[in-house]
């Protein structure tokens, strides 16, 4: 008996498993959103970076691309996009297009059209969405890849699938990001205030670790081998020195840090005075 032919829906899956993004990209996107034209509701731009050996997309840079938007129709200024790309690659030739971004919550109606353009620029681009409204004090940042939905041999639509996104920051970047999420900030914290906030956050993390270990020992929490390995690695990385020597090391380090802050403050004051003197000389 001859086998019958059936037309079925098929997804062409993506090979990209995950992406990681540097905080500078988020800050740059938010800055472009603040500086957007009055009539623009969102910002669209290009993501630059590289693909790591394990397949992870490393997003390291970005730039906004002017566009006109009407309903589900979006028109990008392609010539501007190519000009900016050439300028960036003169400075960082290893950075290539890895995708595009838009501000707002999730994928919109015109996303498929823009994604189609970037698919001609690079295979399998990333689509990054950044919630610049910071609803409830949280910035929702998501990454998507597009899977083509085909009916037989004919492509009928694109399906956006969310992928894991790793946003890692050093403590100074974390402080800046937390201030960025706030709807109102009196002032940017100084270096000493930032260090104090970092130490407070560190103490909170240590308390959480103590609580988790106590809960595991008392049987209140099911142990996780991965968490135990991370704690073991952290404890094993600590230098085995007497507490008195450790205190002296910390105090010396704090004194060195304070000296650096003092010198940098003097330098800023001298630069400010030189600028004012130069301005006064030009007026006279």
Secondary structure, DSSP 8 states (H G I E B T S, - for coil): --------EEEE--S--EEEE-HHHHHHHHHHHHTS-TT-S--EEEEEEEE-TTS-EEEEEEEE--EEEETTEEEE-HHHHHHHHHHHHHH-TT-EEEEEEEESSS--TTHHHHHHHHHHHSTT-EEEEE-TT-GGG---EEEEEEEEEEETTEEEEEEEEEEEEEE---HHHHHHHHHHH-S--SS---HHHHHHHHHHHHHHHHHHHHHHHHHHHTTSS---HHHHHHHHHHHHTS----HHHHHHHHHHHHHHHHHHHHHHHHHHHHHHHHHHHHHHHHH-
